[in-house]
Amino acid sequence: MAPRPIIVIPGDEPSQVEGSPHLERLRAYGEVMLHTDRPADDEEKIRRCQGAVCLLNSRSAVKWPGHLLEKLPNLRMITVCGIGTDAVDLEAARRLGIVVSNVPARTAPIVAEHALALLLAVARQTWFQTDLLKRGGWAVPNNCYLRGKTLGVIGMGNIGREMARLGLAIGMKVQAWTMNPSPKREQEAGVPFVSLEDLMRTSDAVSVHLKLTEQSRGLLGRRELEMMKPGALLVNTARGPIVDMPALVDALNCGHVGGAGLDVFDIEPLPRDHPILKCQQVVLTPHVADQNEEGFEILNCGVVDNVIAFLEGNPINRVV
C-alpha cells in the first residue's frame, strides 16, 4: 500500500485554516500537518516540511525562495491562501516542477469593500477624530467629500474592477490604469483607461490593486507621489512594496498627500518603530482585507479544493 502523501501547513499564524471544516476533507487525501505558529527561520521551515508533497501556505509572511524549495525533493505542489503568489519563487518552482496554485477572484468583493472602507475613513479622518475625542479634544477637521471627486484605480483585475464599481456607486468619477490595456478591457470595465502619469496628476484619490511583480515593485515612488494633486488620498490593499514607503511617509508629513489608508506594508508584521505609525493622517489595518467570516470560508475552501484537485491529477488555479 502506497504511503499517504504528506500535506503541510507550515505557519498558520494568525489562524487562517486551523479549525476549518475544510481540513477534514483534506485529511481523506493525506496526512495533514498543521503548524499554528510561524517558523522561526529557514531551518525550521525545512524541518517542518521535510517529506511534504503539498504545502498549503496560509500566510504570505512565510516565504519560499528558490534555495529553500531545492531542499524539499518530495515537494510537488504549493497553494497560497489568496491571490498573491509573491511569497513563492515562481521561477524556481517552474524549474523544479512544482505546481503553484492560488485562489483567484473569489474574495475580490470583500477586498474591494475594505479598500472603500479605508478610503472613506481617511477622507473623513475617522481615526484622527476618534483619537482626539478619546484625549478630551473637540475640533472641526477638514473632511473630504468624495462624491463628484475622481478615483484613480491602479490595476484592473478582479479587485480593481470591483473597486471601480464601488467608486461609481458612491458618485465618484472613476479612471483606471492597467499594465495590459485594450479597448475590449476598457469597455468591459466601464471606465476610461489613462496613463499612469495622468492618473496620478488628476485623481483626488488613488487605490492600488496590483499583484507584486518585478514590474510593479516600487511602481509608486517619490516621483509618482509628487505628481499627485496636493491633498489627494492614497489607498493600498495590494502589496506594500508597490509603494515606496519612505517616500510616502515624507509626502504625508509635508502634507502633499492628504492621507493614506493602508492594509499592507513594506515590512510585515509592522515594526513598532515604523515611521508610518507617527503619521497622523493615516488609517492602518494589519493585512486583513479579506479576513472575515465570509473571506475565511471562501479561501479555506479554495485552498483545499486546490490540493485535492492536484492529488486527483487535475490541478486547478495554476499559476505555475
C-alpha positions, -999 to 999 in steps of 0.1 A, spaced: 0 0 0 15 34 -11 22 58 18 -3 87 21 10 120 8 21 145 35 4 179 33 20 206 54 6 239 66 39 255 77 29 286 97 -8 293 103 -4 325 123 -26 344 127 -50 315 124 -65 310 90 -72 273 84 -70 260 119 -103 246 129 -118 249 94 -142 221 84 -124 220 51 -94 204 67 -115 173 73 -120 170 36 -82 172 31 -74 145 57 -92 120 35 -64 125 9 -32 126 30 -15 132 64 -21 168 73 5 185 95 -7 219 108 17 243 125 -1 271 144 30 293 148 53 307 122 87 290 116 115 309 134 139 307 105 147 289 72 160 258 90 127 255 109 108 258 76 127 229 61 123 207 92 86 212 92 82 205 55 106 175 51 87 148 31 59 172 22 42 166 -12 19 196 -9 23 229 10 -7 249 20 9 283 26 -18 300 46 3 331 53 23 352 28 47 361 56 61 325 52 84 329 22 97 302 -2 127 314 -21 143 290 -46 172 278 -23 146 265 2 125 248 -24 156 229 -36 158 214 -2 124 198 -4 128 170 -30 94 154 -24 75 187 -29 53 187 -59 26 214 -52 22 247 -33 -11 265 -29 -13 300 -14 -43 311 5 -53 341 -16 -45 357 -49 -9 369 -44 19 344 -51 48 367 -42 57 345 -12 69 318 -37 98 320 -61 78 311 -92 108 307 -115 124 282 -91 91 264 -88 88 261 -125 124 248 -128 118 222 -101 85 211 -115 64 223 -85 28 233 -93 18 266 -77 -19 275 -73 -38 304 -59 -74 313 -50 -82 339 -77 -112 362 -79 -134 348 -51 -126 374 -24 -125 403 -48 -157 420 -35 -145 416 1 -111 432 -5 -127 460 -26 -151 467 2 -122 470 26 -104 494 3 -135 515 1 -138 515 39 -102 527 42 -109 554 16 -140 567 35 -122 565 68 -93 586 55 -115 611 37 -135 617 69 -104 615 92 -122 590 115 -91 577 133 -79 613 140 -113 624 153 -117 593 175 -82 597 189 -89 634 195 -122 627 214 -105 600 235 -79 626 246 -106 650 255 -104 672 225 -130 687 202 -123 702 168 -138 705 134 -115 686 110 -111 693 73 -131 663 60 -131 654 23 -164 649 4 -159 621 -22 -190 624 -43 -180 641 -76 -143 636 -70 -121 615 -92 -109 580 -81 -79 565 -99 -77 527 -98 -43 512 -104 -47 477 -116 -79 463 -133 -80 427 -122 -110 414 -103 -104 436 -72 -97 467 -93 -129 463 -113 -148 458 -80 -133 490 -66 -141 509 -97 -177 497 -94 -179 508 -58 -164 542 -66 -191 548 -92 -217 536 -68 -209 564 -43 -209 590 -71 -172 593 -78 -158 597 -113 -135 568 -119 -105 563 -142 -80 535 -143 -45 523 -153 -35 488 -161 -4 471 -174 -24 453 -200 -48 479 -216 -71 471 -245 -102 486 -260 -121 455 -251 -110 455 -214 -117 492 -212 -152 487 -225 -158 458 -201 -146 479 -171 -169 508 -180 -143 534 -170 -117 552 -191 -81 538 -191 -54 566 -188 -17 567 -185 -2 563 -150 11 599 -151 -23 613 -160 -40 592 -133 -16 604 -106 -19 640 -117 -57 642 -119 -71 618 -93 -84 630 -59 -79 595 -45 -58 566 -58 -64 530 -49 -38 503 -57 -49 468 -68 -19 452 -84 -1 419 -78 35 423 -67 59 415 -95 93 429 -105 74 453 -128 51 466 -100 77 467 -72 83 504 -64 58 515 -91 47 544 -69 79 560 -59 88 595 -49 84 608 -85 49 594 -88 38 606 -53 50 641 -61 27 640 -92 -4 636 -70 -27 665 -65 -20 684 -33 -41 668 -6 -50 637 -26 -55 604 -8 -38 570 -13 -52 536 -5 -32 503 -8 -47 469 -2 -25 451 -27 12 447 -15 33 471 5 64 471 -17 44 485 -47 46 519 -29 79 535 -18 71 537 20 98 562 29 86 585 1 50 581 12 59 590 48 77 621 36 47 630 14 23 626 43 45 646 67 48 675 44 11 675 36 14 669 -1 -5 636 3 -36 643 23 -40 609 39 -34 572 33 -54 540 41 -30 511 42 -37 474 47 -2 463 35 33 474 43 69 471 32 76 451 64 51 427 79 42 425 107 47 462 111 75 471 135 66 492 165 91 519 154 80 521 118 78 557 106 43 553 92 30 549 128 40 585 135 18 599 107 -15 613 120 -34 613 87 -34 575 82 -58 546 88 -39 513 91 -51 477 92 -29 446 95 -32 429 61 -67 418 68 -87 430 38 -101 395 31 -101 384 67 -137 380 79 -160 350 83 -170 350 47 -135 355 34 -121 327 56 -147 303 43 -140 312 7 -102 310 10 -102 278 31 -125 261 6 -104 273 -23 -70 261 -10 -84 227 0 -100 224 -34 -66 232 -50 -48 205 -30 -75 178 -37 -76 186 -74 -38 183 -76 -38 150 -57 -65 137 -80 -43 145 -110 -62 176 -123 -45 208 -109 -67 239 -109 -60 276 -105 -24 271 -117 0 300 -117 29 277 -125 
